[in-house]
Amino acid sequence: MPKHNMTKSDSSRIQSSQAKRGGNMSSGGFAARAQSAGDKWAASQRTKASGFTSRTSNSNRPSTGTSSCSIM
């Protein structure tokens, strides 16, 4: 089965559904765990977009790609 990353949209939908049904809204419930997963996924996307390497490489330096830009 393919892996699905939990987005913030997914976690919001789950929390809304749980609240409407009167489900478990405690900090240990499924909705809270879904929110945590969505937050972690969003943070990983921000890290990728900012050009920083992953934490596993022990480096927080920006990537050193070359780019040419001229302003006229």
mmJSON file of the N, C-alpha and C atoms, coordinates in Angstrom:
{"data_MODEL":{"atom_site":{
"group_PDB":["ATOM","ATOM","ATOM","ATOM","ATOM","ATOM","ATOM","ATOM","ATOM","ATOM","ATOM","ATOM","ATOM","ATOM","ATOM","ATOM","ATOM","ATOM","ATOM","ATOM","ATOM","ATOM","ATOM","ATOM","ATOM","ATOM","ATOM","ATOM","ATOM","ATOM","ATOM","ATOM","ATOM","ATOM","ATOM","ATOM","ATOM","ATOM","ATOM","ATOM","ATOM","ATOM","ATOM","ATOM","ATOM","ATOM","ATOM","ATOM","ATOM","ATOM","ATOM","ATOM","ATOM","ATOM","ATOM","ATOM","ATOM","ATOM","ATOM","ATOM","ATOM","ATOM","ATOM","ATOM","ATOM","ATOM","ATOM","ATOM","ATOM","ATOM","ATOM","ATOM","ATOM","ATOM","ATOM","ATOM","ATOM","ATOM","ATOM","ATOM","ATOM","ATOM","ATOM","ATOM","ATOM","ATOM","ATOM","ATOM","ATOM","ATOM","ATOM","ATOM","ATOM","ATOM","ATOM","ATOM","ATOM","ATOM","ATOM","ATOM","ATOM","ATOM","ATOM","ATOM","ATOM","ATOM","ATOM","ATOM","ATOM","ATOM","ATOM","ATOM","ATOM","ATOM","ATOM","ATOM","ATOM","ATOM","ATOM","ATOM","ATOM","ATOM","ATOM","ATOM","ATOM","ATOM","ATOM","ATOM","ATOM","ATOM","ATOM","ATOM","ATOM","ATOM","ATOM","ATOM","ATOM","ATOM","ATOM","ATOM","ATOM","ATOM","ATOM","ATOM","ATOM","ATOM","ATOM","ATOM","ATOM","ATOM","ATOM","ATOM","ATOM","ATOM","ATOM","ATOM","ATOM","ATOM","ATOM","ATOM","ATOM","ATOM","ATOM","ATOM","ATOM","ATOM","ATOM","ATOM","ATOM","ATOM","ATOM","ATOM","ATOM","ATOM","ATOM","ATOM","ATOM","ATOM","ATOM","ATOM","ATOM","ATOM","ATOM","ATOM","ATOM","ATOM","ATOM","ATOM","ATOM","ATOM","ATOM","ATOM","ATOM","ATOM","ATOM","ATOM","ATOM","ATOM","ATOM","ATOM","ATOM","ATOM","ATOM","ATOM","ATOM","ATOM","ATOM","ATOM","ATOM","ATOM","ATOM","ATOM","ATOM","ATOM","ATOM","ATOM"],
"id":[1,2,3,4,5,6,7,8,9,10,11,12,13,14,15,16,17,18,19,20,21,22,23,24,25,26,27,28,29,30,31,32,33,34,35,36,37,38,39,40,41,42,43,44,45,46,47,48,49,50,51,52,53,54,55,56,57,58,59,60,61,62,63,64,65,66,67,68,69,70,71,72,73,74,75,76,77,78,79,80,81,82,83,84,85,86,87,88,89,90,91,92,93,94,95,96,97,98,99,100,101,102,103,104,105,106,107,108,109,110,111,112,113,114,115,116,117,118,119,120,121,122,123,124,125,126,127,128,129,130,131,132,133,134,135,136,137,138,139,140,141,142,143,144,145,146,147,148,149,150,151,152,153,154,155,156,157,158,159,160,161,162,163,164,165,166,167,168,169,170,171,172,173,174,175,176,177,178,179,180,181,182,183,184,185,186,187,188,189,190,191,192,193,194,195,196,197,198,199,200,201,202,203,204,205,206,207,208,209,210,211,212,213,214,215,216],
"type_symbol":["N","C","C","N","C","C","N","C","C","N","C","C","N","C","C","N","C","C","N","C","C","N","C","C","N","C","C","N","C","C","N","C","C","N","C","C","N","C","C","N","C","C","N","C","C","N","C","C","N","C","C","N","C","C","N","C","C","N","C","C","N","C","C","N","C","C","N","C","C","N","C","C","N","C","C","N","C","C","N","C","C","N","C","C","N","C","C","N","C","C","N","C","C","N","C","C","N","C","C","N","C","C","N","C","C","N","C","C","N","C","C","N","C","C","N","C","C","N","C","C","N","C","C","N","C","C","N","C","C","N","C","C","N","C","C","N","C","C","N","C","C","N","C","C","N","C","C","N","C","C","N","C","C","N","C","C","N","C","C","N","C","C","N","C","C","N","C","C","N","C","C","N","C","C","N","C","C","N","C","C","N","C","C","N","C","C","N","C","C","N","C","C","N","C","C","N","C","C","N","C","C","N","C","C","N","C","C","N","C","C","N","C","C","N","C","C"],
"label_atom_id":["N","CA","C","N","CA","C","N","CA","C","N","CA","C","N","CA","C","N","CA","C","N","CA","C","N","CA","C","N","CA","C","N","CA","C","N","CA","C","N","CA","C","N","CA","C","N","CA","C","N","CA","C","N","CA","C","N","CA","C","N","CA","C","N","CA","C","N","CA","C","N","CA","C","N","CA","C","N","CA","C","N","CA","C","N","CA","C","N","CA","C","N","CA","C","N","CA","C","N","CA","C","N","CA","C","N","CA","C","N","CA","C","N","CA","C","N","CA","C","N","CA","C","N","CA","C","N","CA","C","N","CA","C","N","CA","C","N","CA","C","N","CA","C","N","CA","C","N","CA","C","N","CA","C","N","CA","C","N","CA","C","N","CA","C","N","CA","C","N","CA","C","N","CA","C","N","CA","C","N","CA","C","N","CA","C","N","CA","C","N","CA","C","N","CA","C","N","CA","C","N","CA","C","N","CA","C","N","CA","C","N","CA","C","N","CA","C","N","CA","C","N","CA","C","N","CA","C","N","CA","C","N","CA","C","N","CA","C","N","CA","C","N","CA","C","N","CA","C","N","CA","C"],
"label_alt_id":[null,null,null,null,null,null,null,null,null,null,null,null,null,null,null,null,null,null,null,null,null,null,null,null,null,null,null,null,null,null,null,null,null,null,null,null,null,null,null,null,null,null,null,null,null,null,null,null,null,null,null,null,null,null,null,null,null,null,null,null,null,null,null,null,null,null,null,null,null,null,null,null,null,null,null,null,null,null,null,null,null,null,null,null,null,null,null,null,null,null,null,null,null,null,null,null,null,null,null,null,null,null,null,null,null,null,null,null,null,null,null,null,null,null,null,null,null,null,null,null,null,null,null,null,null,null,null,null,null,null,null,null,null,null,null,null,null,null,null,null,null,null,null,null,null,null,null,null,null,null,null,null,null,null,null,null,null,null,null,null,null,null,null,null,null,null,null,null,null,null,null,null,null,null,null,null,null,null,null,null,null,null,null,null,null,null,null,null,null,null,null,null,null,null,null,null,null,null,null,null,null,null,null,null,null,null,null,null,null,null,null,null,null,null,null,null],
"label_comp_id":["MET","MET","MET","PRO","PRO","PRO","LYS","LYS","LYS","HIS","HIS","HIS","ASN","ASN","ASN","MET","MET","MET","THR","THR","THR","LYS","LYS","LYS","SER","SER","SER","ASP","ASP","ASP","SER","SER","SER","SER","SER","SER","ARG","ARG","ARG","ILE","ILE","ILE","GLN","GLN","GLN","SER","SER","SER","SER","SER","SER","GLN","GLN","GLN","ALA","ALA","ALA","LYS","LYS","LYS","ARG","ARG","ARG","GLY","GLY","GLY","GLY","GLY","GLY","ASN","ASN","ASN","MET","MET","MET","SER","SER","SER","SER","SER","SER","GLY","GLY","GLY","GLY","GLY","GLY","PHE","PHE","PHE","ALA","ALA","ALA","ALA","ALA","ALA","ARG","ARG","ARG","ALA","ALA","ALA","GLN","GLN","GLN","SER","SER","SER","ALA","ALA","ALA","GLY","GLY","GLY","ASP","ASP","ASP","LYS","LYS","LYS","TRP","TRP","TRP","ALA","ALA","ALA","ALA","ALA","ALA","SER","SER","SER","GLN","GLN","GLN","ARG","ARG","ARG","THR","THR","THR","LYS","LYS","LYS","ALA","ALA","ALA","SER","SER","SER","GLY","GLY","GLY","PHE","PHE","PHE","THR","THR","THR","SER","SER","SER","ARG","ARG","ARG","THR","THR","THR","SER","SER","SER","ASN","ASN","ASN","SER","SER","SER","ASN","ASN","ASN","ARG","ARG","ARG","PRO","PRO","PRO","SER","SER","SER","THR","THR","THR","GLY","GLY","GLY","THR","THR","THR","SER","SER","SER","SER","SER","SER","CYS","CYS","CYS","SER","SER","SER","ILE","ILE","ILE","MET","MET","MET"],
"label_asym_id":["A","A","A","A","A","A","A","A","A","A","A","A","A","A","A","A","A","A","A","A","A","A","A","A","A","A","A","A","A","A","A","A","A","A","A","A","A","A","A","A","A","A","A","A","A","A","A","A","A","A","A","A","A","A","A","A","A","A","A","A","A","A","A","A","A","A","A","A","A","A","A","A","A","A","A","A","A","A","A","A","A","A","A","A","A","A","A","A","A","A","A","A","A","A","A","A","A","A","A","A","A","A","A","A","A","A","A","A","A","A","A","A","A","A","A","A","A","A","A","A","A","A","A","A","A","A","A","A","A","A","A","A","A","A","A","A","A","A","A","A","A","A","A","A","A","A","A","A","A","A","A","A","A","A","A","A","A","A","A","A","A","A","A","A","A","A","A","A","A","A","A","A","A","A","A","A","A","A","A","A","A","A","A","A","A","A","A","A","A","A","A","A","A","A","A","A","A","A","A","A","A","A","A","A","A","A","A","A","A","A","A","A","A","A","A","A"],
"label_entity_id":["1","1","1","1","1","1","1","1","1","1","1","1","1","1","1","1","1","1","1","1","1","1","1","1","1","1","1","1","1","1","1","1","1","1","1","1","1","1","1","1","1","1","1","1","1","1","1","1","1","1","1","1","1","1","1","1","1","1","1","1","1","1","1","1","1","1","1","1","1","1","1","1","1","1","1","1","1","1","1","1","1","1","1","1","1","1","1","1","1","1","1","1","1","1","1","1","1","1","1","1","1","1","1","1","1","1","1","1","1","1","1","1","1","1","1","1","1","1","1","1","1","1","1","1","1","1","1","1","1","1","1","1","1","1","1","1","1","1","1","1","1","1","1","1","1","1","1","1","1","1","1","1","1","1","1","1","1","1","1","1","1","1","1","1","1","1","1","1","1","1","1","1","1","1","1","1","1","1","1","1","1","1","1","1","1","1","1","1","1","1","1","1","1","1","1","1","1","1","1","1","1","1","1","1","1","1","1","1","1","1","1","1","1","1","1","1"],
"label_seq_id":[1,1,1,2,2,2,3,3,3,4,4,4,5,5,5,6,6,6,7,7,7,8,8,8,9,9,9,10,10,10,11,11,11,12,12,12,13,13,13,14,14,14,15,15,15,16,16,16,17,17,17,18,18,18,19,19,19,20,20,20,21,21,21,22,22,22,23,23,23,24,24,24,25,25,25,26,26,26,27,27,27,28,28,28,29,29,29,30,30,30,31,31,31,32,32,32,33,33,33,34,34,34,35,35,35,36,36,36,37,37,37,38,38,38,39,39,39,40,40,40,41,41,41,42,42,42,43,43,43,44,44,44,45,45,45,46,46,46,47,47,47,48,48,48,49,49,49,50,50,50,51,51,51,52,52,52,53,53,53,54,54,54,55,55,55,56,56,56,57,57,57,58,58,58,59,59,59,60,60,60,61,61,61,62,62,62,63,63,63,64,64,64,65,65,65,66,66,66,67,67,67,68,68,68,69,69,69,70,70,70,71,71,71,72,72,72],
"pdbx_PDB_ins_code":[null,null,null,null,null,null,null,null,null,null,null,null,null,null,null,null,null,null,null,null,null,null,null,null,null,null,null,null,null,null,null,null,null,null,null,null,null,null,null,null,null,null,null,null,null,null,null,null,null,null,null,null,null,null,null,null,null,null,null,null,null,null,null,null,null,null,null,null,null,null,null,null,null,null,null,null,null,null,null,null,null,null,null,null,null,null,null,null,null,null,null,null,null,null,null,null,null,null,null,null,null,null,null,null,null,null,null,null,null,null,null,null,null,null,null,null,null,null,null,null,null,null,null,null,null,null,null,null,null,null,null,null,null,null,null,null,null,null,null,null,null,null,null,null,null,null,null,null,null,null,null,null,null,null,null,null,null,null,null,null,null,null,null,null,null,null,null,null,null,null,null,null,null,null,null,null,null,null,null,null,null,null,null,null,null,null,null,null,null,null,null,null,null,null,null,null,null,null,null,null,null,null,null,null,null,null,null,null,null,null,null,null,null,null,null,null],
"Cartn_x":[0.84,0.0,0.888,0.587,1.426,1.329,2.418,2.475,1.804,1.012,0.343,0.799,1.343,1.746,0.526,0.453,-0.672,-0.475,-1.322,-1.222,-2.039,-1.839,-2.611,-4.103,-4.408,-5.791,-6.416,-5.653,-6.127,-6.425,-5.484,-5.669,-6.849,-7.052,-8.193,-9.514,-9.567,-10.776,-11.061,-10.027,-10.183,-10.673,-10.082,-10.505,-11.952,-12.324,-13.703,-14.685,-14.354,-15.208,-15.345,-14.234,-14.258,-15.11,-14.964,-15.711,-17.214,-17.59,-18.998,-19.65,-18.885,-19.413,-19.355,-18.731,-18.574,-17.484,-16.506,-15.414,-14.412,-13.388,-12.341,-11.5,-11.605,-10.846,-9.719,-9.346,-8.275,-6.917,-5.904,-4.561,-4.001,-4.571,-4.098,-4.952,-5.965,-6.876,-6.321,-7.046,-6.615,-6.5,-7.446,-7.421,-6.155,-5.729,-4.512,-3.282,-3.266,-2.128,-2.091,-3.274,-3.328,-2.806,-3.155,-2.676,-1.153,-0.635,0.814,1.505,0.959,1.542,1.472,0.348,0.213,1.201,1.405,2.365,3.786,4.127,5.468,5.688,4.672,4.795,4.976,4.17,4.268,5.651,6.185,7.518,8.578,8.424,9.407,9.346,8.164,8.033,8.657,8.51,9.135,10.653,11.173,12.616,13.124,12.408,12.817,12.768,11.724,11.551,12.594,13.105,14.061,15.477,15.706,17.017,17.94,17.453,18.282,18.277,19.366,19.457,18.718,18.505,17.771,18.596,17.931,18.602,19.553,19.295,20.126,21.544,21.757,23.099,23.927,23.361,24.052,24.515,23.767,24.14,22.895,22.97,21.865,22.273,23.222,23.676,22.802,22.577,21.79,22.521,21.764,22.388,23.238,24.268,25.22,25.12,23.931,23.756,24.213,24.626,25.058,23.892,23.907,22.822,23.392,23.02,23.495,22.306,22.507,21.437,22.06,21.521,22.03,20.883,21.149,20.148,20.539,19.627,19.929,19.104],
"Cartn_y":[-1.171,0.0,1.239,2.229,3.424,4.263,4.919,5.782,7.117,7.623,8.904,9.847,10.985,11.985,12.74,12.937,13.635,15.141,15.771,17.216,17.934,19.252,20.05,19.979,19.917,19.808,18.491,17.416,16.105,16.12,16.675,16.676,17.558,18.651,19.525,18.8,18.067,17.301,16.235,15.571,14.53,15.135,16.253,16.897,17.355,17.918,18.378,17.215,16.127,14.946,14.384,14.3,13.782,14.675,15.985,16.919,16.838,16.737,16.652,15.38,14.284,13.012,12.894,13.861,13.769,12.791,12.653,11.707,12.189,11.407,11.685,12.867,13.999,15.189,15.448,14.437,14.601,14.641,14.983,15.096,13.751,12.661,11.341,10.705,11.418,10.866,10.888,10.262,10.158,11.524,12.425,13.754,14.509,14.389,15.071,14.469,13.158,12.515,12.886,13.023,13.442,14.866,15.744,17.12,17.151,16.356,16.283,15.835,14.829,14.326,15.394,16.111,17.189,18.31,18.651,19.694,19.286,18.033,17.549,17.559,17.157,17.151,18.579,19.524,20.919,21.486,21.156,21.633,21.059,19.81,19.212,19.878,20.308,20.989,22.375,23.066,24.388,24.248,23.197,22.969,22.729,21.941,21.669,22.937,23.739,24.948,26.012,26.007,27.037,26.71,25.505,25.138,24.565,24.33,23.733,22.226,21.617,20.165,19.545,18.249,17.572,17.5,17.274,17.199,16.021,14.984,13.795,14.028,15.087,15.338,16.191,16.568,17.377,18.713,19.262,20.543,21.393,22.634,23.568,24.657,24.351,25.328,25.267,26.424,26.415,25.637,25.107,24.393,25.359,24.859,25.728,25.55,25.614,25.543,26.846,26.77,27.995,28.599,29.885,30.582,31.85,32.137,33.381,34.305,35.526,36.509,37.851,38.523,39.858,40.843,41.963,43.018,44.153,44.529,45.621,46.816],
"Cartn_z":[0.0,0.0,0.0,-0.863,-0.929,0.339,0.641,1.82,1.49,2.404,2.221,3.323,2.927,3.906,4.406,5.714,6.339,6.18,5.386,5.202,6.266,6.356,7.3,6.942,5.673,5.22,5.682,5.571,6.024,7.52,8.293,9.742,10.15,9.441,9.728,9.476,8.369,8.032,9.082,9.554,10.577,11.882,12.29,13.536,13.454,12.32,12.149,12.241,11.578,11.597,13.014,13.725,15.099,16.003,15.873,16.717,16.436,15.166,14.796,15.325,15.373,15.863,17.373,18.021,19.465,19.839,18.96,19.179,20.211,20.413,21.385,20.909,21.591,21.228,22.228,22.99,23.973,23.276,24.034,23.472,23.025,23.476,23.065,21.989,21.53,20.537,19.127,18.219,16.831,16.168,16.454,15.844,16.237,17.473,17.931,17.266,17.11,16.445,14.968,14.355,12.953,12.811,13.738,13.692,13.827,14.723,14.91,13.625,12.978,11.731,10.643,10.57,9.594,9.849,11.112,11.471,11.095,11.349,11.014,9.514,8.744,7.298,6.781,7.307,6.874,7.19,8.354,8.73,7.789,7.392,6.478,5.112,4.703,3.42,3.468,4.591,4.741,4.714,5.337,5.352,3.939,3.163,1.783,0.944,1.122,0.331,0.664,1.889,2.282,1.825,1.324,0.828,1.879,3.069,4.108,3.955,4.354,4.284,5.459,5.392,6.455,7.73,8.836,10.133,10.228,9.469,9.579,9.071,8.294,7.78,8.741,9.891,10.889,10.334,9.402,8.823,8.646,9.046,8.83,7.852,7.02,6.042,4.808,4.168,2.926,1.846,0.906,-0.19,-0.991,-1.618,-2.305,-3.809,-4.336,-5.774,-6.414,-7.662,-8.342,-9.062,-9.153,-9.825,-10.424,-11.647,-12.248,-12.4,-12.006,-12.043,-12.375,-13.353,-13.653,-13.578,-12.97,-12.832,-13.754,-14.593,-15.536,-15.207],
"occupancy":[1.0,1.0,1.0,1.0,1.0,1.0,1.0,1.0,1.0,1.0,1.0,1.0,1.0,1.0,1.0,1.0,1.0,1.0,1.0,1.0,1.0,1.0,1.0,1.0,1.0,1.0,1.0,1.0,1.0,1.0,1.0,1.0,1.0,1.0,1.0,1.0,1.0,1.0,1.0,1.0,1.0,1.0,1.0,1.0,1.0,1.0,1.0,1.0,1.0,1.0,1.0,1.0,1.0,1.0,1.0,1.0,1.0,1.0,1.0,1.0,1.0,1.0,1.0,1.0,1.0,1.0,1.0,1.0,1.0,1.0,1.0,1.0,1.0,1.0,1.0,1.0,1.0,1.0,1.0,1.0,1.0,1.0,1.0,1.0,1.0,1.0,1.0,1.0,1.0,1.0,1.0,1.0,1.0,1.0,1.0,1.0,1.0,1.0,1.0,1.0,1.0,1.0,1.0,1.0,1.0,1.0,1.0,1.0,1.0,1.0,1.0,1.0,1.0,1.0,1.0,1.0,1.0,1.0,1.0,1.0,1.0,1.0,1.0,1.0,1.0,1.0,1.0,1.0,1.0,1.0,1.0,1.0,1.0,1.0,1.0,1.0,1.0,1.0,1.0,1.0,1.0,1.0,1.0,1.0,1.0,1.0,1.0,1.0,1.0,1.0,1.0,1.0,1.0,1.0,1.0,1.0,1.0,1.0,1.0,1.0,1.0,1.0,1.0,1.0,1.0,1.0,1.0,1.0,1.0,1.0,1.0,1.0,1.0,1.0,1.0,1.0,1.0,1.0,1.0,1.0,1.0,1.0,1.0,1.0,1.0,1.0,1.0,1.0,1.0,1.0,1.0,1.0,1.0,1.0,1.0,1.0,1.0,1.0,1.0,1.0,1.0,1.0,1.0,1.0,1.0,1.0,1.0,1.0,1.0,1.0,1.0,1.0,1.0,1.0,1.0,1.0],
"B_iso_or_equiv":[0.0,0.0,0.0,0.0,0.0,0.0,0.0,0.0,0.0,0.0,0.0,0.0,0.0,0.0,0.0,0.0,0.0,0.0,0.0,0.0,0.0,0.0,0.0,0.0,0.0,0.0,0.0,0.0,0.0,0.0,0.0,0.0,0.0,0.0,0.0,0.0,0.0,0.0,0.0,0.0,0.0,0.0,0.0,0.0,0.0,0.0,0.0,0.0,0.0,0.0,0.0,0.0,0.0,0.0,0.0,0.0,0.0,0.0,0.0,0.0,0.0,0.0,0.0,0.0,0.0,0.0,0.0,0.0,0.0,0.0,0.0,0.0,0.0,0.0,0.0,0.0,0.0,0.0,0.0,0.0,0.0,0.0,0.0,0.0,0.0,0.0,0.0,0.0,0.0,0.0,0.0,0.0,0.0,0.0,0.0,0.0,0.0,0.0,0.0,0.0,0.0,0.0,0.0,0.0,0.0,0.0,0.0,0.0,0.0,0.0,0.0,0.0,0.0,0.0,0.0,0.0,0.0,0.0,0.0,0.0,0.0,0.0,0.0,0.0,0.0,0.0,0.0,0.0,0.0,0.0,0.0,0.0,0.0,0.0,0.0,0.0,0.0,0.0,0.0,0.0,0.0,0.0,0.0,0.0,0.0,0.0,0.0,0.0,0.0,0.0,0.0,0.0,0.0,0.0,0.0,0.0,0.0,0.0,0.0,0.0,0.0,0.0,0.0,0.0,0.0,0.0,0.0,0.0,0.0,0.0,0.0,0.0,0.0,0.0,0.0,0.0,0.0,0.0,0.0,0.0,0.0,0.0,0.0,0.0,0.0,0.0,0.0,0.0,0.0,0.0,0.0,0.0,0.0,0.0,0.0,0.0,0.0,0.0,0.0,0.0,0.0,0.0,0.0,0.0,0.0,0.0,0.0,0.0,0.0,0.0,0.0,0.0,0.0,0.0,0.0,0.0],
"pdbx_formal_charge":[null,null,null,null,null,null,null,null,null,null,null,null,null,null,null,null,null,null,null,null,null,null,null,null,null,null,null,null,null,null,null,null,null,null,null,null,null,null,null,null,null,null,null,null,null,null,null,null,null,null,null,null,null,null,null,null,null,null,null,null,null,null,null,null,null,null,null,null,null,null,null,null,null,null,null,null,null,null,null,null,null,null,null,null,null,null,null,null,null,null,null,null,null,null,null,null,null,null,null,null,null,null,null,null,null,null,null,null,null,null,null,null,null,null,null,null,null,null,null,null,null,null,null,null,null,null,null,null,null,null,null,null,null,null,null,null,null,null,null,null,null,null,null,null,null,null,null,null,null,null,null,null,null,null,null,null,null,null,null,null,null,null,null,null,null,null,null,null,null,null,null,null,null,null,null,null,null,null,null,null,null,null,null,null,null,null,null,null,null,null,null,null,null,null,null,null,null,null,null,null,null,null,null,null,null,null,null,null,null,null,null,null,null,null,null,null],
"auth_seq_id":[1,1,1,2,2,2,3,3,3,4,4,4,5,5,5,6,6,6,7,7,7,8,8,8,9,9,9,10,10,10,11,11,11,12,12,12,13,13,13,14,14,14,15,15,15,16,16,16,17,17,17,18,18,18,19,19,19,20,20,20,21,21,21,22,22,22,23,23,23,24,24,24,25,25,25,26,26,26,27,27,27,28,28,28,29,29,29,30,30,30,31,31,31,32,32,32,33,33,33,34,34,34,35,35,35,36,36,36,37,37,37,38,38,38,39,39,39,40,40,40,41,41,41,42,42,42,43,43,43,44,44,44,45,45,45,46,46,46,47,47,47,48,48,48,49,49,49,50,50,50,51,51,51,52,52,52,53,53,53,54,54,54,55,55,55,56,56,56,57,57,57,58,58,58,59,59,59,60,60,60,61,61,61,62,62,62,63,63,63,64,64,64,65,65,65,66,66,66,67,67,67,68,68,68,69,69,69,70,70,70,71,71,71,72,72,72],
"auth_comp_id":["MET","MET","MET","PRO","PRO","PRO","LYS","LYS","LYS","HIS","HIS","HIS","ASN","ASN","ASN","MET","MET","MET","THR","THR","THR","LYS","LYS","LYS","SER","SER","SER","ASP","ASP","ASP","SER","SER","SER","SER","SER","SER","ARG","ARG","ARG","ILE","ILE","ILE","GLN","GLN","GLN","SER","SER","SER","SER","SER","SER","GLN","GLN","GLN","ALA","ALA","ALA","LYS","LYS","LYS","ARG","ARG","ARG","GLY","GLY","GLY","GLY","GLY","GLY","ASN","ASN","ASN","MET","MET","MET","SER","SER","SER","SER","SER","SER","GLY","GLY","GLY","GLY","GLY","GLY","PHE","PHE","PHE","ALA","ALA","ALA","ALA","ALA","ALA","ARG","ARG","ARG","ALA","ALA","ALA","GLN","GLN","GLN","SER","SER","SER","ALA","ALA","ALA","GLY","GLY","GLY","ASP","ASP","ASP","LYS","LYS","LYS","TRP","TRP","TRP","ALA","ALA","ALA","ALA","ALA","ALA","SER","SER","SER","GLN","GLN","GLN","ARG","ARG","ARG","THR","THR","THR","LYS","LYS","LYS","ALA","ALA","ALA","SER","SER","SER","GLY","GLY","GLY","PHE","PHE","PHE","THR","THR","THR","SER","SER","SER","ARG","ARG","ARG","THR","THR","THR","SER","SER","SER","ASN","ASN","ASN","SER","SER","SER","ASN","ASN","ASN","ARG","ARG","ARG","PRO","PRO","PRO","SER","SER","SER","THR","THR","THR","GLY","GLY","GLY","THR","THR","THR","SER","SER","SER","SER","SER","SER","CYS","CYS","CYS","SER","SER","SER","ILE","ILE","ILE","MET","MET","MET"],
"auth_asym_id":["A","A","A","A","A","A","A","A","A","A","A","A","A","A","A","A","A","A","A","A","A","A","A","A","A","A","A","A","A","A","A","A","A","A","A","A","A","A","A","A","A","A","A","A","A","A","A","A","A","A","A","A","A","A","A","A","A","A","A","A","A","A","A","A","A","A","A","A","A","A","A","A","A","A","A","A","A","A","A","A","A","A","A","A","A","A","A","A","A","A","A","A","A","A","A","A","A","A","A","A","A","A","A","A","A","A","A","A","A","A","A","A","A","A","A","A","A","A","A","A","A","A","A","A","A","A","A","A","A","A","A","A","A","A","A","A","A","A","A","A","A","A","A","A","A","A","A","A","A","A","A","A","A","A","A","A","A","A","A","A","A","A","A","A","A","A","A","A","A","A","A","A","A","A","A","A","A","A","A","A","A","A","A","A","A","A","A","A","A","A","A","A","A","A","A","A","A","A","A","A","A","A","A","A","A","A","A","A","A","A","A","A","A","A","A","A"],
"auth_atom_id":["N","CA","C","N","CA","C","N","CA","C","N","CA","C","N","CA","C","N","CA","C","N","CA","C","N","CA","C","N","CA","C","N","CA","C","N","CA","C","N","CA","C","N","CA","C","N","CA","C","N","CA","C","N","CA","C","N","CA","C","N","CA","C","N","CA","C","N","CA","C","N","CA","C","N","CA","C","N","CA","C","N","CA","C","N","CA","C","N","CA","C","N","CA","C","N","CA","C","N","CA","C","N","CA","C","N","CA","C","N","CA","C","N","CA","C","N","CA","C","N","CA","C","N","CA","C","N","CA","C","N","CA","C","N","CA","C","N","CA","C","N","CA","C","N","CA","C","N","CA","C","N","CA","C","N","CA","C","N","CA","C","N","CA","C","N","CA","C","N","CA","C","N","CA","C","N","CA","C","N","CA","C","N","CA","C","N","CA","C","N","CA","C","N","CA","C","N","CA","C","N","CA","C","N","CA","C","N","CA","C","N","CA","C","N","CA","C","N","CA","C","N","CA","C","N","CA","C","N","CA","C","N","CA","C","N","CA","C","N","CA","C","N","CA","C","N","CA","C","N","CA","C"],
"pdbx_PDB_model_num":[1,1,1,1,1,1,1,1,1,1,1,1,1,1,1,1,1,1,1,1,1,1,1,1,1,1,1,1,1,1,1,1,1,1,1,1,1,1,1,1,1,1,1,1,1,1,1,1,1,1,1,1,1,1,1,1,1,1,1,1,1,1,1,1,1,1,1,1,1,1,1,1,1,1,1,1,1,1,1,1,1,1,1,1,1,1,1,1,1,1,1,1,1,1,1,1,1,1,1,1,1,1,1,1,1,1,1,1,1,1,1,1,1,1,1,1,1,1,1,1,1,1,1,1,1,1,1,1,1,1,1,1,1,1,1,1,1,1,1,1,1,1,1,1,1,1,1,1,1,1,1,1,1,1,1,1,1,1,1,1,1,1,1,1,1,1,1,1,1,1,1,1,1,1,1,1,1,1,1,1,1,1,1,1,1,1,1,1,1,1,1,1,1,1,1,1,1,1,1,1,1,1,1,1,1,1,1,1,1,1,1,1,1,1,1,1]
}}}
